[in-house]
Amino acid sequence: MTAPKATAKAKTRAVAAKKPAARAKAPPARKTVSEPTYTMPQDVRDWIERAQSIMQHQKGLIERLKEENAELKTWRRWAEDRILKADYE
């Protein structure tokens, strides 16, 4: 009787070995979380537009002042050369 038990174990091992390989599970799909949108009060919108307008104005002013500064530096170099290299009579 011991012999049949041994063959039964051998059969279960053989069946277990013949199982197909399990497929790898695909990762779960990403859920897109949308940010909630809020309505902005009109006075806040006006304040933001005014701030952007001021920033644009200051940006333009800075560009103009940089150009003027470069021109003044050029003129200063020219004037120094003219005055310092002037011939005395």
C-alpha positions in Angstrom: 0.0 0.0 0.0 2.9 2.4 0.4 3.6 2.2 -3.3 0.3 3.8 -4.4 0.8 6.8 -2.1 4.2 7.5 -3.6 2.8 7.5 -7.1 0.0 9.8 -6.1 2.6 12.3 -4.8 4.5 12.0 -8.0 1.4 12.7 -10.1 0.6 15.9 -8.1 4.1 17.2 -8.6 4.0 16.5 -12.3 0.7 18.3 -12.6 2.1 21.3 -10.6 5.1 21.4 -12.9 3.0 21.5 -16.0 1.0 24.7 -15.0 1.5 27.5 -17.5 3.4 30.5 -16.2 1.2 33.2 -14.7 1.0 36.4 -16.7 2.3 39.5 -15.2 -0.4 41.9 -14.3 -0.5 45.2 -16.1 -0.1 48.2 -13.7 -3.4 49.9 -12.9 -4.4 52.8 -15.1 -3.4 56.2 -13.7 -6.4 58.2 -12.5 -6.3 61.8 -13.6 -7.1 64.1 -10.8 -8.5 67.3 -12.1 -7.9 70.3 -9.9 -11.1 72.0 -8.9 -11.8 75.3 -10.6 -12.9 78.3 -8.6 -14.6 81.4 -9.7 -12.7 84.6 -9.0 -14.4 87.7 -7.7 -14.3 90.6 -10.1 -12.3 92.9 -7.9 -9.6 90.3 -7.7 -9.5 90.0 -11.5 -9.3 93.7 -11.8 -6.5 93.8 -9.2 -4.5 91.1 -11.1 -5.0 92.9 -14.5 -3.8 96.2 -12.9 -0.8 94.5 -11.4 0.1 93.0 -14.8 -0.3 96.3 -16.5 2.0 98.0 -14.0 4.6 95.2 -14.5 4.5 95.6 -18.2 4.9 99.4 -17.9 7.9 99.0 -15.6 9.5 96.4 -17.9 9.3 98.9 -20.8 10.7 101.6 -18.6 13.6 99.5 -17.5 14.4 98.7 -21.2 14.4 102.4 -22.1 16.6 103.3 -19.1 19.1 100.6 -20.0 19.3 101.9 -23.6 19.7 105.5 -22.3 22.4 104.4 -19.8 24.3 102.6 -22.6 24.2 105.8 -24.8 25.4 108.0 -21.9 28.3 105.6 -21.2 29.3 105.8 -24.8 29.1 109.6 -24.8 31.1 109.8 -21.6 33.9 107.7 -23.1 33.9 109.9 -26.1 33.9 113.1 -24.0 36.7 111.9 -21.8 38.9 111.0 -24.8 38.2 114.3 -26.4 39.0 116.4 -23.3 42.0 114.4 -22.0 43.6 114.1 -25.4 43.1 117.8 -26.4 46.2 119.6 -27.5 47.2 122.6 -25.5 48.2 125.6 -27.4 
